[in-house]
Amino acid sequence: MKYTIGKVNTMDERKRTIKEYEDKKRETLNSIDGMLENLGASLLPRSEQDDNSDYFRLTRDISDSEAYIAAIEGDIARLKAVEDDIHRKDQENAALDKDLSRFFTRLGEYILGEHVLKRGEDIEAVKSYQNQAEILYSKVKSLEERLDQNEDRNEGNVFTWIGKNTQGVVLRSFLGKSRNSLQKLFTAAGEKYSQTVSQETETDDGAKTILLEIDALKQESAVFIADLAQLKEERRRINDTYSPDGGPAKKILALERHIARAREELRGVFLRYGLEFEAAGDEEGSAGIAVPLEETDARLLEEIREGRESIRKYDREIEKLTASLAIDEEKAAIAKMEKAIKDHEERIRTGEEAIESLTARIKEAAARIEEQTRLL
């Protein structure tokens, strides 16, 4: 019996069809798993589950983790607000310090001013600054006079003019440094004076007015410093809370990963429960599963049954096509063996003909030998 095989493209078409059925089967199985998960998610909250069951354990874990994330996000928002407040109060306090410094300078200038020094008053609180002030006053006055004299010169010689210009630059530089030193002395003296004298004990109206301004600024600065200390302590507390975890952002990332793992585990719980309920085969539940069905649950079960039937159809079609391909492969193998038999038979025929030819030639040679032998 001879066998023939179908065309190659027909075999390829069947293989493509098998792959299509397998893809559809895989998609349907995934769809069924999703429906079973939805079924389990719908039924489990209504089932009589123990509080220590996987479902309640995982839902509590997810809920607690999400609440923790919300709390951390609140801390992050608060930390940003604290940082903004610290920055703003630092700037405001720096401005207060500048204002305070200016009033210290005004007070020192008033106390060490020429009109006070000329009267020869001896102010104990700033006595150590008085001699320095007199020296600096004299130096500033001397430099101012020399600078005026230098600028009043009217020589026409260009070299003289260049020398005068250079000297003026040097004098102005010295004068600027001296005035700056005098201002610093005023500030230090004013601060020292304000620490030892108050507006209540001060009798000089000019100094008293400045001291009133200084006291008001000090009180305002004290409030800022206290607020800053409180804000920095709150910042430290928040940062210390999450420092073992590498900061709040890393803690949130770790919690999000934990939630993702818990949700994946919960999906498995839903899937198992859906499978158990499907296997029970009773819409009112059986085999220890007693959960009344809602309309959506019944519809899911019907869709799951339809999916299972589709898979059975795909399996039957795949089985038929696979058998058809197996038959063609067997036929192809038989055809190859039949061809091999023909090849062997042809070689045998050729061998037999060669044997016959050689046998005839042997007989002819033997006859010639016999004839030649008679001649001897």
Stockholm file with secondary structure:
# STOCKHOLM 1.0

chainA/1-376         MKYTIGKVNTMDERKRTIKEYEDKKRETLNSIDGMLENLGASLLPRSEQDDNSDYFRLTRDISDSEAYIAAIEGDIARLKAVEDDIHRKDQENAALDKDLSRFFTRLGEYILGEHVLKRGEDIEAVKSYQNQAEILYSKVKSLEERLDQNEDRNEGNVFTWIGKNTQGVVLRSFLGKSRNSLQKLFTAAGEKYSQTVSQETETDDGAKTILLEIDALKQESAVFIADLAQLKEERRRINDTYSPDGGPAKKILALERHIARAREELRGVFLRYGLEFEAAGDEEGSAGIAVPLEETDARLLEEIREGRESIRKYDREIEKLTASLAIDEEKAAIAKMEKAIKDHEERIRTGEEAIESLTARIKEAAARIEEQTRLL
#=GR chainA/1-376 SS CCCCCCCHHHHHHHHHHHHHHHHHHHHHHHHHHHHHHHHHHHHGGGSCCCTTSHHHHHHHHHHHHHHHHHHHHHHHHHHHHHHHHHHHHHHHHHHHHHHHHHHHHHHHHHHSSHHHHHHTCCCGGGHHHHHHHHHHHHHHHHHHHHHHHHHHCCCCCHHHHHHHHHHHHHHHHHHHHHHHHHHHHHHHHHHHHHHHCCTTTCCCHHHHHHHHHHHHHHHHHHHHHHHHHHHHHHHHHHHHHHGGGTSHHHHHHHHHHHHHHHHHHHHHHHHHHHHHHHHHCCTTCCTTCCCCCCHHHHHHHHHHHHHHHHHHHHHHHHHHHHHHHHHHHHHHHHHHHHHHHHHHHHHHHHHHHHHHHHHHHHHHHHHHHHHHHHTC
#=GC SS_cons         CCCCCCCHHHHHHHHHHHHHHHHHHHHHHHHHHHHHHHHHHHHGGGSCCCTTSHHHHHHHHHHHHHHHHHHHHHHHHHHHHHHHHHHHHHHHHHHHHHHHHHHHHHHHHHHSSHHHHHHTCCCGGGHHHHHHHHHHHHHHHHHHHHHHHHHHCCCCCHHHHHHHHHHHHHHHHHHHHHHHHHHHHHHHHHHHHHHHCCTTTCCCHHHHHHHHHHHHHHHHHHHHHHHHHHHHHHHHHHHHHHGGGTSHHHHHHHHHHHHHHHHHHHHHHHHHHHHHHHHHCCTTCCTTCCCCCCHHHHHHHHHHHHHHHHHHHHHHHHHHHHHHHHHHHHHHHHHHHHHHHHHHHHHHHHHHHHHHHHHHHHHHHHHHHHHHHHTC
//
